[in-house]
Amino acid sequence: MNLHTRVKNAMLSMQRSSWEQGFAAQSLLEAGDTELFVTMAHEAVIRQREDGRLGMLSGESAITDPGANGEAVWRAYEVTENEIFKQAANKMLEYLMVFAPHTEDGVIYHSEVSYHEGFTSKQLWSDSGYMAPPFLAVMGELNEATKQIFGLMNYLRDDDTGCMFHIFDAGSGKFVRRKLWATGNGWTLLGIAKVLHEAKIVGDVTAYKTLLQSGKEILDCMLKFQRSDGIFHDILDEPDSFTDGTSALMCAAFIYRGISEGWLDRKYKQNADQIRKTVAKNIDELGIIRGVCGAPYFMSQGVSAEAQAAWLMMDAWAKK
């Protein structure tokens, strides 16, 4: 069994929340595994709430996370022409565009609840740069997609480094986690890459150029903190934090995709190659990637479905 298949099988064996289901399905979509991504999209539809949120498990309070399922569901409609997928995608879109709670300037909150004592639920997370904007762009709402990305940057961007802080509470006007979380920056990079692609398709030159510039700035910021083995510390600028392979894989996926699609200089390939080489050494006999920010709390090293998906996405773009 080859490495790609082992990693994929391990991912499919892991329990998944809404965003993990969506990211896993997206990795299979980008790897060309049509049968599996359609099956996973169907599962997200089965678990769609009445308000439109896809792939929601019991007790989940996510607002933007379920949007990560959106493109796979829409592409499943294009493949199968089954109306169940079309209706589900449109319902997810309606939730994000109409019903999702947001700041006064229109940036969608990450969750219905606060996981941190002393803060409100009106929080903006760097994770959201991937969760909702790509789906919005795929569904023809490019202006809303770019609004969400740049809105998050307005609240979360660190002017000194160019990277993204993790969590801001718009309700209290305070940072919940004023940390340069590596995986959060990886999520933002992947979101930008997707929306950038859609901007090019529709010919929106302004959005394309602005997104490209922002993506390169975040990439260059992350690479300043890249270790000699290619990976990052969980908190980019805190060398005493544990090392994390997930953010590195997301970074590599962004690089390989950018080179493949012609919008990123090949000089970055060496950075991605080093990531691929190092993380490959951390894949065990079961296909589980070790040495990554671990689910379900992502506060220590462990394993995660999103690390597995990031490998598959990175691998797909490397081959392209």
VEXMAR-760585 format. One line per 3 residues: their letters; for each residue x, y, z of C-alpha. Coordinates in steps of 0.5 Angstrom, whole numbers, plus 2048, in hexadecimal, padded with zeros to 3 digits. Layout:
! VEXMAR-760585
a) X Y Z  ...
! end
This chain:
! VEXMAR-760585
mnl) 800 800 800  803 807 7FE  804 80D 803
htr) 7FE 811 800  7F9 80B 801  7FC 80A 808
vkn) 7FB 811 80A  7F4 811 807  7F1 80B 80A
aml) 7F4 80D 811  7F0 814 80F  7EA 810 80E
smq) 7EA 80C 814  7EA 812 819  7E4 816 81C
rss) 7E3 81C 819  7DF 823 81B  7DC 827 815
weq) 7E2 82B 813  7E6 824 813  7E1 821 80F
gfa) 7E1 827 80A  7E9 827 80A  7EA 820 809
aqs) 7E5 820 803  7E8 826 800  7EF 822 800
lle) 7EC 81C 7FC  7E8 821 7F7  7EF 824 7F6
agd) 7F2 81D 7F5  7ED 81B 7F0  7EA 816 7F5
tel) 7E3 817 7F2  7E0 811 7F5  7E2 812 7FC
fvt) 7E1 81A 7FC  7DA 819 7FA  7D8 814 7FF
mah) 7DB 819 804  7D7 81E 801  7D1 81A 802
eav) 7D3 819 809  7D3 820 80B  7CC 821 807
irq) 7C9 81C 80C  7CC 820 812  7C9 827 80F
red) 7C6 82B 814  7BF 82E 813  7C2 835 813
grl) 7C7 832 80D  7CE 831 811  7D1 82A 80E
gml) 7D4 824 811  7D2 827 818  7D3 822 81E
sge) 7CF 822 824  7D1 827 829  7D5 82B 823
sai) 7D4 833 824  7D8 834 81E  7D6 83A 819
tdp) 7DB 83A 814  7DE 833 814  7D9 830 811
gan) 7DA 834 80B  7E0 830 809  7DC 82A 807
gea) 7D8 82F 802  7DD 82E 7FC  7DD 827 7FC
vwr) 7D5 827 7FC  7D5 82B 7F6  7DA 827 7F2
aye) 7D6 821 7F4  7D0 824 7F1  7D4 826 7EB
vte) 7D6 81E 7EA  7D0 81B 7EC  7CA 820 7EA
nei) 7C7 81E 7F0  7C2 824 7F3  7C4 822 7FA
fkq) 7CB 825 7F9  7C8 82B 7F6  7C3 82C 7FB
aan) 7C8 82B 801  7CD 830 7FE  7C8 835 7FD
kml) 7C6 834 804  7CD 835 807  7CE 83B 802
eyl) 7C8 83E 805  7CA 83D 80C  7D0 841 80B
mvf) 7CE 846 807  7C7 848 80B  7C7 844 812
aph) 7CE 844 814  7CF 849 81A  7D5 84E 819
ted) 7D8 854 81B  7D5 85B 819  7DA 85B 813
gvi) 7D8 854 810  7DD 84F 813  7DA 849 815
yhs) 7DB 846 81C  7DF 840 81D  7DA 83C 822
evs) 7D4 83D 826  7D7 83C 82C  7DE 83E 830
yhe) 7E2 839 832  7E6 83E 836  7E4 840 83D
gft) 7E3 848 83D  7E2 849 836  7DB 84A 831
skq) 7D9 845 82C  7DB 84B 826  7E1 848 825
lws) 7E5 848 81E  7EA 842 81D  7F0 842 818
dsg) 7ED 83B 816  7E7 83E 813  7EB 841 80D
yma) 7EB 83A 80A  7E4 837 80D  7DF 83C 809
ppf) 7E2 840 804  7E4 83B 7FF  7DD 838 7FF
lav) 7DA 83F 7FE  7DF 841 7F8  7DD 83A 7F5
mge) 7D6 83C 7F5  7D7 842 7F2  7D7 847 7F8
lne) 7DF 849 7F7  7DD 850 7FA  7DB 84D 800
atk) 7E1 848 800  7E6 84D 800  7E2 852 805
qif) 7E3 84C 80A  7EA 84B 809  7EC 852 809
glm) 7E7 853 80F  7EB 84E 813  7F1 851 811
nyl) 7EF 858 813  7EE 855 81A  7F3 84F 81B
rdd) 7F9 852 817  7FF 853 81A  802 859 818
dtg) 809 858 81A  80A 851 817  805 851 812
cmf) 802 84A 814  7FB 849 818  7F9 849 81F
hif) 7F5 843 821  7EE 846 824  7EB 84D 825
dag) 7E5 84E 829  7E1 854 826  7DC 854 82C
sgk) 7E1 856 831  7E6 859 82C  7EC 855 82F
fvr) 7F0 84F 82C  7EE 848 82F  7F5 845 82C
rkl) 7FA 84A 82A  7FE 845 827  801 843 820
wat) 7FE 83C 820  802 839 81A  7FC 835 818
gng) 7F7 83B 818  7FC 83E 813  7FC 838 80F
wtl) 7F4 838 80F  7F4 83F 80C  7F9 83D 807
lgi) 7F5 838 804  7EF 83C 804  7F3 841 800
akv) 7F5 83C 7FB  7EE 83A 7FA  7EB 841 7F9
lhe) 7F1 843 7F5  7EF 83D 7F0  7E8 83F 7F0
aki) 7EA 847 7EF  7EE 845 7E9  7E9 841 7E6
vgd) 7E4 846 7E6  7E9 84C 7E4  7E9 850 7EA
vta) 7F0 853 7E9  7EF 857 7EF  7ED 852 7F4
ykt) 7F2 84D 7F1  7F8 852 7F2  7F6 854 7F9
llq) 7F5 84D 7FB  7FC 84B 7F8  7FF 850 7FB
sgk) 7FC 84E 802  7FE 847 801  805 848 7FF
eil) 806 84D 806  803 847 80A  807 842 807
dcm) 80E 846 808  80C 848 80F  80B 840 810
lkf) 811 83E 80D  815 843 811  814 83E 817
qrs) 815 838 813  81A 833 816  81F 830 813
dgi) 81B 829 812  816 82D 80F  810 82D 814
fhd) 80E 833 819  80D 833 820  806 833 822
ild) 806 83B 824  80B 83E 81F  80F 842 823
epd) 80F 83E 829  815 839 828  813 836 82F
sft) 80C 834 82C  80B 82D 829  80D 82B 822
dgt) 807 82A 81D  807 827 816  800 829 814
sal) 801 830 813  807 82E 80F  803 82A 80B
mca) 7FE 82F 809  804 834 808  807 82F 803
afi) 800 82E 800  800 835 7FE  807 835 7FB
yrg) 806 82F 7F7  7FF 832 7F5  802 839 7F3
ise) 807 836 7EF  802 831 7EB  7FE 837 7EA
gwl) 803 83C 7E8  802 841 7ED  808 840 7F2
drk) 80F 840 7F0  813 839 7F0  818 83B 7F5
ykq) 813 839 7FB  813 832 7F8  819 830 7FD
nad) 815 832 803  80F 82E 801  814 828 7FF
qir) 817 828 806  811 828 809  80E 822 805
ktv) 815 81E 807  815 820 80E  80D 81E 80F
akn) 80E 818 80B  813 815 811  80D 816 816
ide) 808 812 813  807 80B 816  806 804 813
lgi) 7FE 806 814  7FF 80C 810  7FE 811 816
irg) 802 817 816  805 818 81C  808 81F 81F
vcg) 802 823 81D  7FD 828 821  7F9 823 824
apy) 7F1 822 824  7EC 823 827  7EF 829 82B
fms) 7F5 82B 827  7F9 82D 82D  7FF 828 82D
qgv) 802 823 828  7FE 81D 826  7FA 81B 81F
sae) 7F4 81E 81B  7F0 81D 815  7F2 824 813
aqa) 7F9 822 813  7F8 81C 80F  7F4 820 80A
awl) 7F9 825 809  7FE 820 807  7F9 81D 802
mmd) 7F8 824 7FF  7FF 826 7FF  801 81F 7FC
awa) 7FC 820 7F6  7FF 827 7F5  806 825 7F5
kk) 804 820 7F0  801 825 7EC
! end
